[in-house]
């Protein structure tokens, strides 16, 4: 790839990607429970400038609630605690696919789901290492710019990957650009602070196996761009968009309530005949001593009374309750309130998970296409024939295991044993369970045969002794 062509691609796609990255970073910040309540806005700063010494308004509690992190983790755990299983039609191929996916398969699925929930899309990159082994990993979505065709299929024509790297020799930070297509990858880099026109150069980072030299081009034989997108839903939006205003309202109301408790006393002593000098002195004495000074002039009637300032607790509790409910409704999550649980039937529990199931269904529809591409890439690399891929997805949620086990028991003789085992609450791997059952049946049969053989031998021995005894008597 020519250097000028790469510069044109960067100029065309980088500005839009910057906006995408800002939205993703905001969602990741909320996922870490670093909401906007922790950042002082302009209104608060102006208010502090106007009233810098207001003794009744000193509290500045900023308490975030991690609703976004909770809802995202709910979806990730609900969908991928038991990650999807793949059946390509032959047992050997299934074993190879499982082996290539590796021990980190479940963890990568979780990370992929969280990335998609925060950035609106997750990405997987696969490659071949020095030993010729198929490798794959989840890539930070903020690093990826997809180059797609303009037809209805929107085929992935290339991927522009951008990330920062520190030169260990000089300590300088460089922006690395990689452009991947269906045949090769070209690498470029630019020192931070340099312009694109003057600072972008080829980056010789790939080693040639035969010579040991380094080059800026890497050739692969996958026949397609080795990146796979996993959209979060059908609208390509993240999970924060619908609930961010509600989370901000909840944080503001709750933090304001705590500030009121710190600033305003429940009971204030009022002394008739106050002899203070000005309002600031009055507020300072009230805040510091919980009392004020009065003058007992002639004709005056100094006295002491109390003034109770009521905080609208009921109104705030109502606002918090309504806002919390709206957050889980708009975010399509499961509100983990203790009063929602109990001795619920299986159908009642399913209804409680209905919103989460709707959102998971949209994500699953998009993820199925991505996982199908990954499995086909593995099969292509391993030389395995792969036509139809059957994906089995399992939800992890609170459920009535007794009821589910009874359903499986009642289904014996109606559906296959494998289907029953797949839906049994105690079985995680139906294929392994089938093998274990066959092994136990075989061992039981061998024991039965051994017992029957021993019984027949004992019977024959008894009959022989009886015959010999009869012959002797004769």
Secondary structure, DSSP 8 states (H G I E B T S, - for coil): --HHHHHHHHHHHHHHHHHHHHHHHHHHHHHTT--GGGS--HHHHHHHHHTTT-TT----------HHHHHHHHHHHHHHTT--EEE-SSHHHHHHHHHHH-TTHHHHHHHHHHHHHHHSEEEEEEEE-TTS-EEEEEE-GGGEEEEE-SSTT--EEEEEEEEEEE-TTT--EEEEEEEE-SSEEEEEEEETTS-HHHHEEE---EE-TTT--EESEEE--SSS-SEEEEESSTT---SSTTTHHHHHHHHHHHHHHHHHHHHS-SEEEEEESB--SSHHHHHHHHHHHS---B---TT---EEEEEE----HHHHHHHHHHHHHHHHHHTT-----GGG-SS--HHHHHHHTHHHHHHHHHHHHHHHHHHHHHHHHHHHHHT------EEE--------HHHHHHHHHHTBTTB-HHHHHHH-TT-S-HHHHHHHHHHHHHHHHHHHHHHHHHHHHHHHHHHHHHHHHHHHH-
